[in-house]
Amino acid sequence: MPDQPWTTAPIVTVDMVGTGAQDGHDERILEVATVPLVNGRPDMSDAWSVTLNPGRPVAPRPAQPASPEATDAPLLEEVAGELTRRLDGRIIAGHNVAVDWRLLHHRLPAITPVALIDTTRLVRLLLPDARRGNLAHLVDRYDLAKDLAELAPQAGWRRTLRDATAAALLLGTLAGRLPAGTGTTLEALLRAAGLPLPVEEHTEHVSPAGPDQKPLAP
C-alpha cells in the first residue's frame, strides 16, 4: 500500500559488477549482491552474493580486473532462479540503481520489481549543492563506516556485498532526514527517490562513485 510506512515495504538493495558498457548488448554480469531491508535496516542474515562466470573471456582492466575464480563460478542461468526469487515483486533500491537495473533487466527480463529507488536522488534532494554522491564519501559523511564494518567486514566479503550493504544503510539514513512528514510513507519515499519503470536502455553506464572517483571497496 502506498501509504504504508516505508520501513515495512519489501525493499532489497542491489549492487552489480558487469563486464562494461563498451560490450553493449553483450555485457555480462560478473558479480551481484542483494541485501533485503527489515524495519529500514539491512538484514544480513538473508543477504546474498555470488561471483559469476561470464561465459566468455573478459579482458582485465585496471579498474575492473577479471576475477581469477570466475571460470569455476556458476553461470548466470544457474543462479537465475535464486536471483529472481530475491528480487521479483520487490522494490529494488541502490546507489545509482538505474545502472544495475539496466544490466539486470537486459540479462533477466523476467524479473519484475514493484518499483526502483535511487539513493542518489535522495542525496540531490538533501544536498542540492553537492557533487554527485560518492558512496564512500556518503558513508563517511553520515558516520556509517562503523555500522558497515560490523555488518560487512572487508575480509572475505565481495565488493558488491559491501556496496549493497552501504546503500541499505544510506537509504535508511537519508529517508530519516527528509523533511518532517515527507519521509515516513512508501509513497513519499517513491516521490522523492523513485525511478520510472522501465528505465530507458540508453541509461548512462557510470560507476556509482562517479567517473572520477573510486568505488567504496577495492
PyRosetta script that sets phi, psi and omega in degrees:
from pyrosetta import init, pose_from_sequence

init()
pose = pose_from_sequence("MPDQPWTTAPIVTVDMVGTGAQDGHDERILEVATVPLVNGRPDMSDAWSVTLNPGRPVAPRPAQPASPEATDAPLLEEVAGELTRRLDGRIIAGHNVAVDWRLLHHRLPAITPVALIDTTRLVRLLLPDARRGNLAHLVDRYDLAKDLAELAPQAGWRRTLRDATAAALLLGTLAGRLPAGTGTTLEALLRAAGLPLPVEEHTEHVSPAGPDQKPLAP")
pose.set_psi(1, 133.8)
pose.set_omega(1, -177.8)
pose.set_phi(2, -58.7)
pose.set_psi(2, -31.1)
pose.set_omega(2, -176.7)
pose.set_phi(3, -90.0)
pose.set_psi(3, 7.9)
pose.set_omega(3, 177.7)
pose.set_phi(4, -73.1)
pose.set_psi(4, 154.3)
pose.set_omega(4, 174.4)
pose.set_phi(5, -58.6)
pose.set_psi(5, 137.4)
pose.set_omega(5, -176.1)
pose.set_phi(6, -62.3)
pose.set_psi(6, -26.8)
pose.set_omega(6, -178.1)
pose.set_phi(7, -69.4)
pose.set_psi(7, -13.9)
pose.set_omega(7, 178.2)
pose.set_phi(8, -97.5)
pose.set_psi(8, -2.6)
pose.set_omega(8, -177.9)
pose.set_phi(9, -78.1)
pose.set_psi(9, 152.2)
pose.set_omega(9, -179.2)
pose.set_phi(10, -80.0)
pose.set_psi(10, 78.2)
pose.set_omega(10, -177.0)
pose.set_phi(11, -100.1)
pose.set_psi(11, 136.4)
pose.set_omega(11, 177.4)
pose.set_phi(12, -131.4)
pose.set_psi(12, 125.3)
pose.set_omega(12, 174.5)
pose.set_phi(13, -86.0)
pose.set_psi(13, 148.2)
pose.set_omega(13, -175.8)
pose.set_phi(14, -133.2)
pose.set_psi(14, 143.3)
pose.set_omega(14, 169.3)
pose.set_phi(15, -141.5)
pose.set_psi(15, 141.1)
pose.set_omega(15, -178.3)
pose.set_phi(16, -137.7)
pose.set_psi(16, 156.2)
pose.set_omega(16, 168.1)
pose.set_phi(17, -119.2)
pose.set_psi(17, 128.2)
pose.set_omega(17, 177.6)
pose.set_phi(18, -113.5)
pose.set_psi(18, 175.3)
pose.set_omega(18, 179.7)
pose.set_phi(19, -73.9)
pose.set_psi(19, -15.0)
pose.set_omega(19, 176.0)
pose.set_phi(20, 122.6)
pose.set_psi(20, 145.2)
pose.set_omega(20, -177.3)
pose.set_phi(21, -64.7)
pose.set_psi(21, -19.6)
pose.set_omega(21, 178.4)
pose.set_phi(22, -64.1)
pose.set_psi(22, -17.0)
pose.set_omega(22, 178.9)
pose.set_phi(23, -81.4)
pose.set_psi(23, -7.5)
pose.set_omega(23, 178.5)
pose.set_phi(24, 57.7)
pose.set_psi(24, -132.1)
pose.set_omega(24, -177.9)
pose.set_phi(25, -72.8)
pose.set_psi(25, -5.5)
pose.set_omega(25, 176.8)
pose.set_phi(26, -98.3)
pose.set_psi(26, 10.5)
pose.set_omega(26, 178.6)
pose.set_phi(27, -63.9)
pose.set_psi(27, 137.5)
pose.set_omega(27, -178.8)
pose.set_phi(28, -116.2)
pose.set_psi(28, 157.1)
pose.set_omega(28, 176.2)
pose.set_phi(29, -88.4)
pose.set_psi(29, 126.8)
pose.set_omega(29, 178.3)
pose.set_phi(30, -98.8)
pose.set_psi(30, -27.8)
pose.set_omega(30, -175.5)
pose.set_phi(31, -158.8)
pose.set_psi(31, 141.5)
pose.set_omega(31, 179.3)
pose.set_phi(32, -146.8)
pose.set_psi(32, 145.9)
pose.set_omega(32, 176.9)
pose.set_phi(33, -140.0)
pose.set_psi(33, 146.6)
pose.set_omega(33, 176.1)
pose.set_phi(34, -131.6)
pose.set_psi(34, 139.7)
pose.set_omega(34, 179.3)
pose.set_phi(35, -135.1)
pose.set_psi(35, 110.5)
pose.set_omega(35, 177.7)
pose.set_phi(36, -75.3)
pose.set_psi(36, 152.1)
pose.set_omega(36, 175.1)
pose.set_phi(37, -103.8)
pose.set_psi(37, 136.4)
pose.set_omega(37, 174.8)
pose.set_phi(38, -126.9)
pose.set_psi(38, 122.3)
pose.set_omega(38, -176.2)
pose.set_phi(39, 54.9)
pose.set_psi(39, 35.3)
pose.set_omega(39, 176.3)
pose.set_phi(40, 80.3)
pose.set_psi(40, 7.9)
pose.set_omega(40, -178.7)
pose.set_phi(41, -125.0)
pose.set_psi(41, 149.0)
pose.set_omega(41, 177.7)
pose.set_phi(42, -63.6)
pose.set_psi(42, 131.9)
pose.set_omega(42, 178.4)
pose.set_phi(43, -100.2)
pose.set_psi(43, 93.0)
pose.set_omega(43, -175.2)
pose.set_phi(44, -72.0)
pose.set_psi(44, -15.9)
pose.set_omega(44, 177.2)
pose.set_phi(45, -67.8)
pose.set_psi(45, -20.3)
pose.set_omega(45, 179.5)
pose.set_phi(46, -119.4)
pose.set_psi(46, 14.2)
pose.set_omega(46, 176.3)
pose.set_phi(47, -70.7)
pose.set_psi(47, 155.5)
pose.set_omega(47, -174.6)
pose.set_phi(48, -150.0)
pose.set_psi(48, 140.8)
pose.set_omega(48, 174.7)
pose.set_phi(49, -151.3)
pose.set_psi(49, 155.6)
pose.set_omega(49, -178.7)
pose.set_phi(50, -155.0)
pose.set_psi(50, 141.6)
pose.set_omega(50, 169.0)
pose.set_phi(51, -92.6)
pose.set_psi(51, 137.5)
pose.set_omega(51, -173.8)
pose.set_phi(52, -115.8)
pose.set_psi(52, 149.3)
pose.set_omega(52, 169.9)
pose.set_phi(53, -83.1)
pose.set_psi(53, 118.2)
pose.set_omega(53, -177.6)
pose.set_phi(54, -70.4)
pose.set_psi(54, -9.7)
pose.set_omega(54, 177.4)
pose.set_phi(55, 83.6)
pose.set_psi(55, 4.4)
pose.set_omega(55, 177.7)
pose.set_phi(56, -160.6)
pose.set_psi(56, 162.0)
pose.set_omega(56, 178.4)
pose.set_phi(57, -62.1)
pose.set_psi(57, 142.7)
pose.set_omega(57, 177.2)
pose.set_phi(58, -125.4)
pose.set_psi(58, 120.5)
pose.set_omega(58, -179.4)
pose.set_phi(59, -70.6)
pose.set_psi(59, 129.5)
pose.set_omega(59, 178.6)
pose.set_phi(60, -66.5)
pose.set_psi(60, 145.2)
pose.set_omega(60, 175.4)
pose.set_phi(61, -130.6)
pose.set_psi(61, 152.4)
pose.set_omega(61, -175.4)
pose.set_phi(62, -52.9)
pose.set_psi(62, -41.2)
pose.set_omega(62, -176.6)
pose.set_phi(63, -83.9)
pose.set_psi(63, -11.7)
pose.set_omega(63, -174.5)
pose.set_phi(64, -152.8)
pose.set_psi(64, 74.4)
pose.set_omega(64, -179.1)
pose.set_phi(65, -67.0)
pose.set_psi(65, 150.3)
pose.set_omega(65, 177.2)
pose.set_phi(66, -64.8)
pose.set_psi(66, 139.7)
pose.set_omega(66, -179.6)
pose.set_phi(67, -72.9)
pose.set_psi(67, 127.7)
pose.set_omega(67, -176.5)
pose.set_phi(68, -66.2)
pose.set_psi(68, -24.7)
pose.set_omega(68, -178.5)
pose.set_phi(69, -96.3)
pose.set_psi(69, 6.8)
pose.set_omega(69, -173.4)
pose.set_phi(70, -60.3)
pose.set_psi(70, -34.5)
pose.set_omega(70, -177.7)
pose.set_phi(71, -66.9)
pose.set_psi(71, -23.9)
pose.set_omega(71, 177.6)
pose.set_phi(72, -93.3)
pose.set_psi(72, -2.3)
pose.set_omega(72, -177.5)
pose.set_phi(73, -84.1)
pose.set_psi(73, 161.7)
pose.set_omega(73, 178.8)
pose.set_phi(74, -71.1)
pose.set_psi(74, 155.1)
pose.set_omega(74, 171.4)
pose.set_phi(75, -76.8)
pose.set_psi(75, 159.4)
pose.set_omega(75, -179.1)
pose.set_phi(76, -56.6)
pose.set_psi(76, -41.3)
pose.set_omega(76, -177.8)
pose.set_phi(77, -64.0)
pose.set_psi(77, -22.3)
pose.set_omega(77, 179.3)
pose.set_phi(78, -77.2)
pose.set_psi(78, -21.6)
pose.set_omega(78, 179.4)
pose.set_phi(79, -114.9)
pose.set_psi(79, 4.7)
pose.set_omega(79, -176.5)
pose.set_phi(80, -58.4)
pose.set_psi(80, -39.1)
pose.set_omega(80, -179.5)
pose.set_phi(81, -63.9)
pose.set_psi(81, -43.5)
pose.set_omega(81, 179.4)
pose.set_phi(82, -66.1)
pose.set_psi(82, -43.7)
pose.set_omega(82, 179.5)
pose.set_phi(83, -64.8)
pose.set_psi(83, -39.9)
pose.set_omega(83, 177.7)
pose.set_phi(84, -63.5)
pose.set_psi(84, -42.2)
pose.set_omega(84, 179.7)
pose.set_phi(85, -60.0)
pose.set_psi(85, -35.8)
pose.set_omega(85, -176.5)
pose.set_phi(86, -80.3)
pose.set_psi(86, -22.5)
pose.set_omega(86, -173.0)
pose.set_phi(87, -116.9)
pose.set_psi(87, -28.1)
pose.set_omega(87, -174.8)
pose.set_phi(88, -64.9)
pose.set_psi(88, 130.7)
pose.set_omega(88, 179.3)
pose.set_phi(89, 77.6)
pose.set_psi(89, 4.2)
pose.set_omega(89, 177.6)
pose.set_phi(90, -99.9)
pose.set_psi(90, 174.4)
pose.set_omega(90, 169.6)
pose.set_phi(91, -96.4)
pose.set_psi(91, 118.2)
pose.set_omega(91, -179.2)
pose.set_phi(92, -91.6)
pose.set_psi(92, 127.0)
pose.set_omega(92, -179.8)
pose.set_phi(93, -124.0)
pose.set_psi(93, 159.8)
pose.set_omega(93, 176.8)
pose.set_phi(94, 176.1)
pose.set_psi(94, 173.4)
pose.set_omega(94, 178.4)
pose.set_phi(95, -91.2)
pose.set_psi(95, 114.2)
pose.set_omega(95, -169.9)
pose.set_phi(96, 59.8)
pose.set_psi(96, 51.0)
pose.set_omega(96, -170.7)
pose.set_phi(97, -63.6)
pose.set_psi(97, -23.0)
pose.set_omega(97, -178.9)
pose.set_phi(98, -60.3)
pose.set_psi(98, -32.4)
pose.set_omega(98, 179.3)
pose.set_phi(99, -65.1)
pose.set_psi(99, -49.0)
pose.set_omega(99, 179.3)
pose.set_phi(100, -66.5)
pose.set_psi(100, -39.2)
pose.set_omega(100, -178.7)
pose.set_phi(101, -65.1)
pose.set_psi(101, -39.4)
pose.set_omega(101, 179.6)
pose.set_phi(102, -57.1)
pose.set_psi(102, -46.7)
pose.set_omega(102, -179.2)
pose.set_phi(103, -70.8)
pose.set_psi(103, -42.6)
pose.set_omega(103, 179.6)
pose.set_phi(104, -61.2)
pose.set_psi(104, -45.9)
pose.set_omega(104, -178.7)
pose.set_phi(105, -66.0)
pose.set_psi(105, -34.7)
pose.set_omega(105, 178.5)
pose.set_phi(106, -66.7)
pose.set_psi(106, -40.4)
pose.set_omega(106, -175.6)
pose.set_phi(107, -87.2)
pose.set_psi(107, -31.9)
pose.set_omega(107, -179.4)
pose.set_phi(108, -133.1)
pose.set_psi(108, 72.6)
pose.set_omega(108, -174.6)
pose.set_phi(109, -65.7)
pose.set_psi(109, -14.6)
pose.set_omega(109, 179.9)
pose.set_phi(110, -72.8)
pose.set_psi(110, -19.8)
pose.set_omega(110, 178.3)
pose.set_phi(111, -71.4)
pose.set_psi(111, 123.0)
pose.set_omega(111, -176.3)
pose.set_phi(112, -124.1)
pose.set_psi(112, 99.6)
pose.set_omega(112, 177.0)
pose.set_phi(113, -76.1)
pose.set_psi(113, 161.2)
pose.set_omega(113, 174.6)
pose.set_phi(114, -73.8)
pose.set_psi(114, -37.2)
pose.set_omega(114, -177.7)
pose.set_phi(115, -164.9)
pose.set_psi(115, 169.2)
pose.set_omega(115, 173.2)
pose.set_phi(116, -120.0)
pose.set_psi(116, 139.6)
pose.set_omega(116, 175.8)
pose.set_phi(117, -124.5)
pose.set_psi(117, 128.2)
pose.set_omega(117, -178.3)
pose.set_phi(118, -113.5)
pose.set_psi(118, 116.6)
pose.set_omega(118, -179.0)
pose.set_phi(119, -66.9)
pose.set_psi(119, -22.1)
pose.set_omega(119, 177.2)
pose.set_phi(120, -65.1)
pose.set_psi(120, -27.8)
pose.set_omega(120, 176.0)
pose.set_phi(121, -67.7)
pose.set_psi(121, -38.2)
pose.set_omega(121, 176.7)
pose.set_phi(122, -66.5)
pose.set_psi(122, -37.4)
pose.set_omega(122, 177.6)
pose.set_phi(123, -61.7)
pose.set_psi(123, -45.8)
pose.set_omega(123, -179.6)
pose.set_phi(124, -64.1)
pose.set_psi(124, -33.5)
pose.set_omega(124, 179.4)
pose.set_phi(125, -70.1)
pose.set_psi(125, -42.0)
pose.set_omega(125, -176.0)
pose.set_phi(126, -86.7)
pose.set_psi(126, -27.6)
pose.set_omega(126, -178.5)
pose.set_phi(127, -127.9)
pose.set_psi(127, 67.1)
pose.set_omega(127, -172.2)
pose.set_phi(128, -62.0)
pose.set_psi(128, -23.0)
pose.set_omega(128, -178.3)
pose.set_phi(129, -94.4)
pose.set_psi(129, -3.3)
pose.set_omega(129, -177.9)
pose.set_phi(130, -82.8)
pose.set_psi(130, 157.4)
pose.set_omega(130, 171.6)
pose.set_phi(131, -69.0)
pose.set_psi(131, 166.3)
pose.set_omega(131, 177.3)
pose.set_phi(132, -50.6)
pose.set_psi(132, 131.8)
pose.set_omega(132, -169.3)
pose.set_phi(133, -68.1)
pose.set_psi(133, 118.2)
pose.set_omega(133, 169.5)
pose.set_phi(134, -76.8)
pose.set_psi(134, 128.8)
pose.set_omega(134, -174.6)
pose.set_phi(135, -59.6)
pose.set_psi(135, -42.7)
pose.set_omega(135, 179.0)
pose.set_phi(136, -63.6)
pose.set_psi(136, -42.2)
pose.set_omega(136, 179.0)
pose.set_phi(137, -62.6)
pose.set_psi(137, -41.0)
pose.set_omega(137, -178.8)
pose.set_phi(138, -68.5)
pose.set_psi(138, -35.9)
pose.set_omega(138, 175.2)
pose.set_phi(139, -58.8)
pose.set_psi(139, -42.7)
pose.set_omega(139, 178.3)
pose.set_phi(140, -70.3)
pose.set_psi(140, -44.2)
pose.set_omega(140, -175.9)
pose.set_phi(141, -59.3)
pose.set_psi(141, -38.5)
pose.set_omega(141, -176.5)
pose.set_phi(142, -101.4)
pose.set_psi(142, 17.0)
pose.set_omega(142, 174.8)
pose.set_phi(143, 55.5)
pose.set_psi(143, 46.3)
pose.set_omega(143, -178.9)
pose.set_phi(144, -102.1)
pose.set_psi(144, -2.2)
pose.set_omega(144, -173.8)
pose.set_phi(145, -61.6)
pose.set_psi(145, -39.9)
pose.set_omega(145, -179.0)
pose.set_phi(146, -65.8)
pose.set_psi(146, -45.7)
pose.set_omega(146, 177.6)
pose.set_phi(147, -60.3)
pose.set_psi(147, -43.1)
pose.set_omega(147, -179.2)
pose.set_phi(148, -62.9)
pose.set_psi(148, -42.9)
pose.set_omega(148, 179.8)
pose.set_phi(149, -62.9)
pose.set_psi(149, -35.4)
pose.set_omega(149, 179.1)
pose.set_phi(150, -73.8)
pose.set_psi(150, -38.7)
pose.set_omega(150, -177.2)
pose.set_phi(151, -79.3)
pose.set_psi(151, -38.6)
pose.set_omega(151, -176.1)
pose.set_phi(152, -136.6)
pose.set_psi(152, 74.9)
pose.set_omega(152, 178.8)
pose.set_phi(153, -58.9)
pose.set_psi(153, 141.8)
pose.set_omega(153, -172.7)
pose.set_phi(154, -61.6)
pose.set_psi(154, -41.6)
pose.set_omega(154, -176.9)
pose.set_phi(155, -63.6)
pose.set_psi(155, 120.3)
pose.set_omega(155, 176.3)
pose.set_phi(156, 82.9)
pose.set_psi(156, 2.8)
pose.set_omega(156, -179.6)
pose.set_phi(157, -111.1)
pose.set_psi(157, 139.2)
pose.set_omega(157, 178.0)
pose.set_phi(158, -71.1)
pose.set_psi(158, 152.8)
pose.set_omega(158, 179.0)
pose.set_phi(159, -58.5)
pose.set_psi(159, -41.0)
pose.set_omega(159, -177.7)
pose.set_phi(160, -63.5)
pose.set_psi(160, -35.7)
pose.set_omega(160, -179.9)
pose.set_phi(161, -69.6)
pose.set_psi(161, -38.6)
pose.set_omega(161, 175.0)
pose.set_phi(162, -62.8)
pose.set_psi(162, -45.0)
pose.set_omega(162, -176.9)
pose.set_phi(163, -69.3)
pose.set_psi(163, -37.1)
pose.set_omega(163, 176.3)
pose.set_phi(164, -65.8)
pose.set_psi(164, -37.2)
pose.set_omega(164, 176.8)
pose.set_phi(165, -67.1)
pose.set_psi(165, -42.7)
pose.set_omega(165, 177.8)
pose.set_phi(166, -60.8)
pose.set_psi(166, -40.8)
pose.set_omega(166, 179.0)
pose.set_phi(167, -64.5)
pose.set_psi(167, -37.6)
pose.set_omega(167, 178.3)
pose.set_phi(168, -65.3)
pose.set_psi(168, -43.5)
pose.set_omega(168, 177.1)
pose.set_phi(169, -63.4)
pose.set_psi(169, -42.1)
pose.set_omega(169, -178.4)
pose.set_phi(170, -65.6)
pose.set_psi(170, -40.3)
pose.set_omega(170, 179.7)
pose.set_phi(171, -58.6)
pose.set_psi(171, -47.5)
pose.set_omega(171, 179.6)
pose.set_phi(172, -62.8)
pose.set_psi(172, -39.3)
pose.set_omega(172, -179.4)
pose.set_phi(173, -67.5)
pose.set_psi(173, -46.6)
pose.set_omega(173, -176.9)
pose.set_phi(174, -69.8)
pose.set_psi(174, -39.4)
pose.set_omega(174, 178.2)
pose.set_phi(175, -60.6)
pose.set_psi(175, -36.3)
pose.set_omega(175, 179.5)
pose.set_phi(176, -72.5)
pose.set_psi(176, -13.0)
pose.set_omega(176, -179.1)
pose.set_phi(177, -103.5)
pose.set_psi(177, 2.2)
pose.set_omega(177, 176.0)
pose.set_phi(178, -65.4)
pose.set_psi(178, 156.4)
pose.set_omega(178, -179.4)
pose.set_phi(179, -51.6)
pose.set_psi(179, 145.2)
pose.set_omega(179, -177.1)
pose.set_phi(180, -50.2)
pose.set_psi(180, 129.8)
pose.set_omega(180, 176.6)
pose.set_phi(181, 86.9)
pose.set_psi(181, -5.4)
pose.set_omega(181, -177.4)
pose.set_phi(182, -107.0)
pose.set_psi(182, -19.9)
pose.set_omega(182, -172.5)
pose.set_phi(183, -108.3)
pose.set_psi(183, 13.8)
pose.set_omega(183, -174.2)
pose.set_phi(184, -93.1)
pose.set_psi(184, -24.3)
pose.set_omega(184, -177.2)
pose.set_phi(185, -105.1)
pose.set_psi(185, 157.7)
pose.set_omega(185, 176.8)
pose.set_phi(186, -61.9)
pose.set_psi(186, -40.8)
pose.set_omega(186, 180.0)
pose.set_phi(187, -59.1)
pose.set_psi(187, -43.5)
pose.set_omega(187, 179.9)
pose.set_phi(188, -66.3)
pose.set_psi(188, -40.0)
pose.set_omega(188, 179.5)
pose.set_phi(189, -65.5)
pose.set_psi(189, -39.9)
pose.set_omega(189, 178.6)
pose.set_phi(190, -67.1)
pose.set_psi(190, -35.2)
pose.set_omega(190, 175.9)
pose.set_phi(191, -64.7)
pose.set_psi(191, -38.1)
pose.set_omega(191, -176.3)
pose.set_phi(192, -78.7)
pose.set_psi(192, -36.1)
pose.set_omega(192, -169.0)
pose.set_phi(193, -134.4)
pose.set_psi(193, 3.6)
pose.set_omega(193, -177.5)
pose.set_phi(194, -75.9)
pose.set_psi(194, 151.2)
pose.set_omega(194, 173.7)
pose.set_phi(195, -115.1)
pose.set_psi(195, 146.6)
pose.set_omega(195, 178.1)
pose.set_phi(196, -70.0)
pose.set_psi(196, 150.2)
pose.set_omega(196, 173.4)
pose.set_phi(197, -110.8)
pose.set_psi(197, 138.1)
pose.set_omega(197, -6.6)
pose.set_phi(198, -80.9)
pose.set_psi(198, 153.1)
pose.set_omega(198, 171.9)
pose.set_phi(199, -73.7)
pose.set_psi(199, 138.5)
pose.set_omega(199, -176.8)
pose.set_phi(200, -59.2)
pose.set_psi(200, 144.4)
pose.set_omega(200, -179.3)
pose.set_phi(201, -61.5)
pose.set_psi(201, -25.5)
pose.set_omega(201, -176.0)
pose.set_phi(202, -86.2)
pose.set_psi(202, 11.8)
pose.set_omega(202, 178.3)
pose.set_phi(203, -47.3)
pose.set_psi(203, 130.3)
pose.set_omega(203, -178.6)
pose.set_phi(204, -61.2)
pose.set_psi(204, 131.5)
pose.set_omega(204, -178.8)
pose.set_phi(205, -95.3)
pose.set_psi(205, 100.4)
pose.set_omega(205, 177.0)
pose.set_phi(206, -130.3)
pose.set_psi(206, 156.7)
pose.set_omega(206, 175.5)
pose.set_phi(207, -64.2)
pose.set_psi(207, 142.9)
pose.set_omega(207, 174.2)
pose.set_phi(208, -55.7)
pose.set_psi(208, -21.3)
pose.set_omega(208, 178.2)
pose.set_phi(209, -81.5)
pose.set_psi(209, -8.8)
pose.set_omega(209, -177.2)
pose.set_phi(210, 94.7)
pose.set_psi(210, 159.5)
pose.set_omega(210, -173.6)
pose.set_phi(211, -66.7)
pose.set_psi(211, -21.9)
pose.set_omega(211, -176.4)
pose.set_phi(212, -117.4)
pose.set_psi(212, 19.9)
pose.set_omega(212, -178.5)
pose.set_phi(213, -129.2)
pose.set_psi(213, 158.3)
pose.set_omega(213, -177.9)
pose.set_phi(214, -85.8)
pose.set_psi(214, 147.9)
pose.set_omega(214, 173.7)
pose.set_phi(215, -68.2)
pose.set_psi(215, 173.7)
pose.set_omega(215, -175.0)
pose.set_phi(216, -62.8)
pose.set_psi(216, -41.7)
pose.set_omega(216, -176.2)
pose.set_phi(217, -131.4)
pose.set_psi(217, 155.3)
pose.set_omega(217, -180.0)
pose.set_phi(218, -69.0)
pose.dump_pdb("model.pdb")
